[in-house]
Amino acid sequence: MLNTATRSTTPRTVLVVEDEPTLATAVAQRITAEGWTARVASDGASAVQAAKQLKPDLVIMDIMLPVMDGLEATKRIVAERPVPVLILTARDDETDKVIGLGAGADDYMTKPFSMRELIARCKALLRRVERAKVIAKNSENEKILDFGSLVIDPGQRIVVSDGVQVHLTPTEFDLLATLARKPRSVLTREKLLEEVWDWVDASGTRTVDSHVKALRHKLGSAMIRTVHGVGYAFEPPANAE
């Protein structure tokens, strides 16, 4: 089932996928108050169809949904068209979050959450999209980062590991490239939040941790070194030139 919330004159469109009517309405109303257009889908299958029709600027996706769960819906939506996805999970379970990020989501929030923080996360994701366009243009002539068994092409945004192209979400690629541009240098979580997520505070340090876990799952645990209490460093493969 697909509903329409009050429209605004701004081009920003946010698709809210939530099967709890009270919460869906509250989120849609808060989004509308920001001057954005909010559309609501109550199940995963409707969300996939709505994303095709609306081509939203942002998707807020609950994981637990009828007909098709949020993880599968996220996979299908981002496969059809790159769009930032913020997932909502009822459990503060790190495994769920890593799986969600692996499905193509860019960020997550655990229920219950404050509407103020939700909007702040949405604004950060939308800023990242705009900034990514500038970075992509500036990276067209950037040197390929060749570490032997791992090759990162910033211009084409491609990662090849042991001769096989690895699918990374836009956020995962940005995080990996940011670390790899300074091999073995420790970058704090706060610095990574600023450079990758465009956040100016440290409220999302666990988001960094979850994305690092997702990267390790795809590229191997030795690729990114944890410096406890500080942040992370990229460790080139042993066969790096």
VEXDREN-2710 file (C-alpha; in Angstrom, 1 decimal):
% VEXDREN-2710
k/r/px/py/pz
1/MET/0.0/0.0/0.0
2/LEU/1.4/3.4/-1.0
3/ASN/0.3/6.7/0.6
4/THR/1.2/10.3/-0.1
5/ALA/2.1/12.8/2.6
6/THR/1.9/16.6/2.1
7/ARG/4.0/17.8/-0.8
8/SER/6.4/20.7/-0.7
9/THR/7.9/22.8/-3.5
10/THR/11.4/21.4/-2.9
11/PRO/12.7/18.7/-5.2
12/ARG/13.8/16.5/-2.3
13/THR/11.7/13.3/-2.0
14/VAL/12.1/10.8/0.8
15/LEU/10.5/7.4/0.7
16/VAL/9.6/6.1/4.2
17/VAL/9.1/2.3/4.4
18/GLU/7.5/1.4/7.6
19/ASP/4.6/-0.9/8.4
20/GLU/3.7/0.7/11.8
21/PRO/1.1/3.4/10.8
22/THR/1.7/5.7/13.8
23/LEU/5.5/5.8/13.3
24/ALA/5.2/6.1/9.5
25/THR/2.9/9.1/9.9
26/ALA/5.1/10.7/12.5
27/VAL/8.3/10.3/10.3
28/ALA/6.5/11.5/7.2
29/GLN/5.1/14.6/9.0
30/ARG/8.6/15.4/10.4
31/ILE/10.1/15.1/6.9
32/THR/7.3/17.4/5.5
33/ALA/8.1/19.9/8.2
34/GLU/11.6/20.1/6.8
35/GLY/10.1/21.2/3.4
36/TRP/10.7/17.9/1.7
37/THR/8.2/15.6/0.0
38/ALA/7.4/12.4/2.0
39/ARG/6.0/9.2/0.5
40/VAL/5.1/6.2/2.6
41/ALA/5.2/2.5/1.7
42/SER/4.0/-0.1/4.2
43/ASP/5.8/-3.2/2.9
44/GLY/8.9/-4.2/1.1
45/ALA/7.4/-5.0/-2.3
46/SER/5.5/-1.7/-2.4
47/ALA/8.7/0.1/-1.5
48/VAL/10.5/-1.5/-4.5
49/GLN/7.8/-0.4/-6.8
50/ALA/7.6/3.1/-5.3
51/ALA/11.3/3.6/-5.6
52/LYS/11.1/2.8/-9.3
53/GLN/8.3/5.3/-9.9
54/LEU/9.4/8.1/-7.6
55/LYS/13.2/7.9/-7.9
56/PRO/13.5/9.3/-4.4
57/ASP/16.6/11.2/-3.1
58/LEU/16.6/9.1/0.1
59/VAL/15.0/6.0/1.5
60/ILE/14.2/5.3/5.2
61/MET/13.8/1.6/5.4
62/ASP/12.5/-0.5/8.3
63/ILE/14.1/-4.0/8.4
64/MET/11.1/-5.9/9.7
65/LEU/8.4/-5.6/7.0
66/PRO/5.6/-7.8/5.6
67/VAL/5.6/-9.3/2.1
68/MET/9.3/-8.6/1.6
69/ASP/11.7/-7.7/4.4
70/GLY/13.7/-4.5/4.4
71/LEU/17.0/-6.1/3.6
72/GLU/15.7/-7.7/0.3
73/ALA/13.9/-4.5/-0.6
74/THR/17.1/-2.5/0.0
75/LYS/19.1/-4.8/-2.3
76/ARG/16.6/-4.5/-5.1
77/ILE/16.2/-0.7/-4.8
78/VAL/20.0/0.0/-4.8
79/ALA/20.5/-2.5/-7.6
80/GLU/18.0/-0.6/-9.7
81/ARG/19.4/2.8/-9.0
82/PRO/22.0/4.2/-6.5
83/VAL/20.2/6.0/-3.7
84/PRO/21.2/6.5/0.0
85/VAL/19.3/4.2/2.3
86/LEU/18.9/4.7/6.1
87/ILE/17.8/1.4/7.7
88/LEU/15.8/1.2/10.9
89/THR/16.2/-1.8/13.2
90/ALA/14.3/-2.7/16.4
91/ARG/17.3/-4.5/17.8
92/ASP/20.6/-3.1/18.9
93/ASP/22.4/-6.0/17.3
94/GLU/25.7/-5.4/15.5
95/THR/25.1/-8.4/13.2
96/ASP/21.8/-7.0/12.0
97/LYS/23.5/-3.7/11.3
98/VAL/26.4/-5.2/9.4
99/ILE/24.0/-7.3/7.3
100/GLY/21.9/-4.2/6.6
101/LEU/25.0/-2.3/5.4
102/GLY/26.0/-5.3/3.3
103/ALA/22.6/-5.1/1.7
104/GLY/23.4/-1.7/0.4
105/ALA/22.3/0.7/3.2
106/ASP/24.5/3.7/4.0
107/ASP/23.5/4.2/7.6
108/TYR/21.3/2.8/10.3
109/MET/19.4/3.8/13.4
110/THR/18.0/1.7/16.3
111/LYS/14.5/2.1/17.5
112/PRO/13.4/4.0/19.5
113/PHE/15.1/7.1/18.0
114/SER/14.6/10.9/18.2
115/MET/13.1/12.6/15.2
116/ARG/15.8/15.3/15.6
117/GLU/18.6/12.8/15.1
118/LEU/16.7/11.1/12.2
119/ILE/16.5/14.3/10.3
120/ALA/20.2/15.1/11.1
121/ARG/21.2/11.7/9.6
122/CYS/19.0/12.3/6.6
123/LYS/20.6/15.7/6.0
124/ALA/24.0/14.2/6.3
125/LEU/23.2/11.5/3.8
126/LEU/21.8/14.1/1.3
127/ARG/24.9/16.3/1.7
128/ARG/27.1/13.2/1.0
129/VAL/25.3/12.6/-2.3
130/GLU/26.0/16.2/-3.4
131/ARG/29.6/16.0/-2.2
132/ALA/30.2/12.6/-3.8
133/LYS/29.4/14.2/-7.2
134/VAL/32.1/16.8/-6.7
135/ILE/34.6/14.2/-5.5
136/ALA/33.8/11.9/-8.4
137/LYS/34.5/14.7/-10.9
138/ASN/37.7/15.6/-9.1
139/SER/38.8/11.9/-9.0
140/GLU/38.5/11.3/-12.7
141/ASN/42.2/11.8/-13.2
142/GLU/43.3/10.6/-9.7
143/LYS/46.0/7.9/-9.8
144/ILE/44.9/4.3/-9.4
145/LEU/45.8/2.9/-5.9
146/ASP/47.6/-0.3/-6.8
147/PHE/48.5/-2.5/-3.8
148/GLY/49.2/-5.7/-5.7
149/SER/46.3/-8.0/-4.9
150/LEU/44.1/-5.0/-4.2
151/VAL/43.5/-2.3/-6.7
152/ILE/41.3/0.8/-6.1
153/ASP/40.3/3.0/-9.0
154/PRO/38.9/6.3/-7.6
155/GLY/37.9/7.6/-11.0
156/GLN/35.7/4.6/-11.9
157/ARG/35.0/3.8/-8.2
158/ILE/36.0/0.1/-8.8
159/VAL/37.7/-2.2/-6.3
160/VAL/39.4/-5.4/-7.5
161/SER/40.7/-8.0/-5.0
162/ASP/42.7/-10.9/-6.2
163/GLY/41.6/-10.2/-9.8
164/VAL/37.9/-10.2/-8.9
165/GLN/35.8/-7.0/-8.8
166/VAL/34.3/-6.5/-5.3
167/HIS/30.9/-4.8/-5.0
168/LEU/31.0/-2.0/-2.4
169/THR/28.3/0.4/-1.4
170/PRO/29.1/4.1/-2.1
171/THR/29.8/4.6/1.6
172/GLU/32.1/1.5/1.8
173/PHE/34.0/2.7/-1.2
174/ASP/34.5/6.2/0.2
175/LEU/35.6/4.8/3.5
176/LEU/38.1/2.4/1.9
177/ALA/39.5/5.0/-0.4
178/THR/39.9/7.6/2.4
179/LEU/41.9/5.1/4.4
180/ALA/43.9/3.7/1.5
181/ARG/45.0/7.2/0.4
182/LYS/47.1/7.3/3.6
183/PRO/48.4/3.7/4.0
184/ARG/49.3/2.7/7.6
185/SER/48.3/6.2/8.9
186/VAL/45.7/6.1/11.7
187/LEU/42.6/8.1/11.1
188/THR/40.3/8.8/14.1
189/ARG/36.7/7.8/13.9
190/GLU/35.8/11.5/14.2
191/LYS/38.0/12.3/11.2
192/LEU/36.4/9.5/9.2
193/LEU/32.9/10.8/10.1
194/GLU/33.9/14.2/8.9
195/GLU/35.5/13.1/5.6
196/VAL/33.2/10.2/4.6
197/TRP/29.9/11.0/6.3
198/ASP/30.2/14.8/6.5
199/TRP/29.3/14.7/10.1
200/VAL/30.7/17.4/12.4
201/ASP/30.1/15.6/15.7
202/ALA/31.1/12.2/17.1
203/SER/27.5/10.9/17.6
204/GLY/28.0/8.3/14.8
205/THR/31.2/6.6/15.8
206/ARG/29.5/3.2/15.9
207/THR/28.4/3.7/12.3
208/VAL/32.1/3.9/11.4
209/ASP/32.7/0.6/13.3
210/SER/29.8/-1.1/11.5
211/HIS/31.0/-0.1/8.1
212/VAL/34.6/-1.2/8.9
213/LYS/33.2/-4.6/9.8
214/ALA/31.3/-4.8/6.5
215/LEU/34.5/-3.9/4.6
216/ARG/36.4/-6.6/6.5
217/HIS/33.7/-9.1/5.6
218/LYS/34.2/-8.4/1.9
219/LEU/38.0/-7.8/1.8
220/GLY/39.4/-9.7/4.7
221/SER/40.0/-8.8/8.3
222/ALA/43.7/-7.9/7.9
223/MET/43.0/-5.0/5.5
224/ILE/42.0/-2.5/8.1
225/ARG/43.8/-2.3/11.5
226/THR/42.0/-1.2/14.6
227/VAL/43.8/1.2/16.9
228/HIS/41.8/0.8/20.1
229/GLY/40.4/4.0/21.5
230/VAL/41.6/6.0/18.4
231/GLY/40.4/4.8/15.0
232/TYR/41.6/2.7/12.0
233/ALA/44.4/2.4/9.5
234/PHE/44.7/0.8/6.1
235/GLU/47.2/-2.0/5.9
236/PRO/48.4/-2.8/2.3
237/PRO/48.5/-6.5/1.4
238/ALA/51.8/-8.2/2.0
239/ASN/52.4/-8.4/-1.8
240/ALA/51.9/-4.7/-2.3
241/GLU/54.4/-3.0/-4.5
END
